[in-house]
């Protein structure tokens, strides 16, 4: 949404935050992120596995249209769009009798390495749980330090935040202010200050809580031949040739060595039907030439 003349803080307050809150509960929405910049705001929605993106797009458009007093004064109308359809090329399955974290890391490594190859531009993971940082606070620790669970939650929210702070005009130009304090790991959350004591000491989250990096507790279990599995899907963009993309994947797999205890198997090949049709056309053409 273009918002001419607005600071990042105004864009965040008037546009991106309101849209985020409106779309978070929509079925099929997995994750929402936003960017608030000068004069414009954008919100990106990541879909859950197997969600119908066109249906989600319509639901998002309806949710935004239901917002009161939106768009803000001087802002232009929003544009809601979904990426153009992509064609599946090949699905690889990453399997191994290893820990869930090791399996996920192996799948992510495969995804990154595929994307570095020429001719491969779209790779995604499917069939695995999301990462989660869990914070567990005991009632004994809350009583020991005179805290409530609300005190802890407010401190965590305030201690893990990326926030636009407007801008400063100077003779040499304009400077944008922003805090970059979003915590991305369990270790980072442990250092959040929960309370400052009168003697100068601090109570940190790690002093009162157990912080774990792990996965969501979704009842999701994918297996392949009885072993835990994650799927790596390689797709083609609209202008890419499916046979060319598959050839790039085959060339990569010839030299790829998975981590110890991990095996990568070709699970589904979408080019096989196309290749069979091409071969049929060639055979028919040869047969007709022979008759002539």
Secondary structure as UniProt FT lines:
FT   TURN            4..5
FT   HELIX           8..11
FT   HELIX           12..16
FT   HELIX           17..23
FT   TURN            24..25
FT   TURN            27..28
FT   STRAND          29..37
FT   TURN            38..39
FT   STRAND          40..47
FT   TURN            49..50
FT   HELIX           53..65
FT   TURN            68..69
FT   TURN            73..74
FT   STRAND          87..95
FT   HELIX           100..115
FT   TURN            118..119
FT   STRAND          122..126
FT   STRAND          131..137
FT   HELIX           139..145
FT   HELIX           149..159
FT   STRAND          162..170
FT   TURN            171..172
FT   STRAND          173..180
FT   HELIX           186..190
FT   STRAND          193..196
FT   TURN            198..199
FT   STRAND          202..204
FT   HELIX           205..208
FT   STRAND          209..215
FT   STRAND          223..224
FT   TURN            225..226
FT   STRAND          227..236
FT   TURN            238..239
FT   HELIX           242..255
FT   TURN            260..261
FT   STRAND          263..269
FT   HELIX           271..291
//
